[in-house]
Amino acid sequence: MPASKTVPCPECGALNRVHRKTCRLCGALLNPAATNKPRLQKKILRRTDFIAASRANQSATRKLVMILLAIAAVLGYLIGWTAQVSMGEIPAQAKDPLLFFSQWGLIASLILITVSLLWTWIAFKRGDRIVMKMTGAQLASMDEEQVLYNVVDEMALAAGVSRPTVYIIETDAMNAFATGMSPARASLGVTRGLLNNLSRDELQGVIGHEMGHIVNWDIRYATAVSVLVGLIALISDSILRSMYYGGGTTRHRGGGRGKNNGAAILFVVMIVFAVLAPLIARLVQMAVSRQREFLADASSVRLTRNPHGLISALEKLSGETVQFKGANRATQHLFIINPFRNFTEKASSLMSTHPPLERRIQRLRNLGGK
């Protein structure tokens, strides 16, 4: 079979299939004739206008919560429905052992929605602190980290926001991230390895990148993902464990072959959904930061007026070999580079949390950092 034709992106250079209208990595327009389409106009605006990007991220956070509630509701209903069929508590008027409205399912669904709402409230109130504890970050001393605080103050002033709470992660790995629920309640963490290996200009470029995530409201969405994806996995894991330790045994009152078959079918459906739910949540997590990284890089250039600092920092980060033990799969999308893997151009865009570093560097050079 002949290889599919590709065209390079005019901004980042990534190869795209000829039918695409926007770049798969940076979102740049590939087909100038399509600029009059409202949907594409909004997409282009979000990657170039910082106010539009912040509004889009707030909207995306609300959608994320709704997705969580929907998954919890479906899981709860399946649990209650399966339990009702397994116990033989099928309404007498039901003509089919499966096709009936389950009151048990409704109750279980409401319980899980309540738990999800409580967990969401915790995420929005203390999500940044939870993330910081997960990474092992400690508050940075202003007396001992004067250069870091000076750079953070400069970038906060340029961005027009208050200084975020500054944390240090004691590891030789080079990385940084920002978290929080709003620019007024933001936290910024950097590793000791980053401070020891970057010049002041390079550090300024990295801090400018993280400040870009803060002013664009990326942090709200990313922090919510870190906390809420864990809940989906927890619910699904609990279902699978209960199935395993329960041994799949059921009680049937007034049972029959039809009822037994109905319970078996519902068990299979519930297990399949419990397995797929964390995978769906993980795909959402992977998609969080790919295009947002390009916008944060551009924000850094806007704040520092110097693309060379971030370019040099990313070049050093591309050669990172020290393992970051404080990172985990729930927080990997928060960092300026993925602590587990540096995705190359050939990596699947569906499963990568970040665009390839070489493409980010190339786009920064196109912005004036030759």
Secondary structure, 3 states (H helix, E strand, C coil): CCCCCEEECCCCCCEEECCCCECCCCCCECCHHHCCCHHHHHHHHHHHCHHHHHHHHHHHHHHHHHHHHHHHHHHHHHHHHHHHHHCCCCCCCCCCCCCCCCHHHHHHHHHHHHHHHHHHHHHHHHHHHHHHHHHCCEECCCCCCHHHHHHHHHHHHHHCCCCCEEEEECCCCCCEEEEECCHHHEEEEEEHHHHHHCCHHHHHHHHHHHHHHHHCCHHHHHHHHHHHHHHHHHHHHHHHHHHHHHCCCCCCCCCCHHHHHHHHHHHHHHHHHHHHHHHHHHHHHHCCCHHHHHHHHHHHHHHHCCHHHHHHHHHHHHCCCCCCCCCCCCCHHHECCCCCCCCCCCCCCCCCCCCCHHHHHHHHHHCCCC
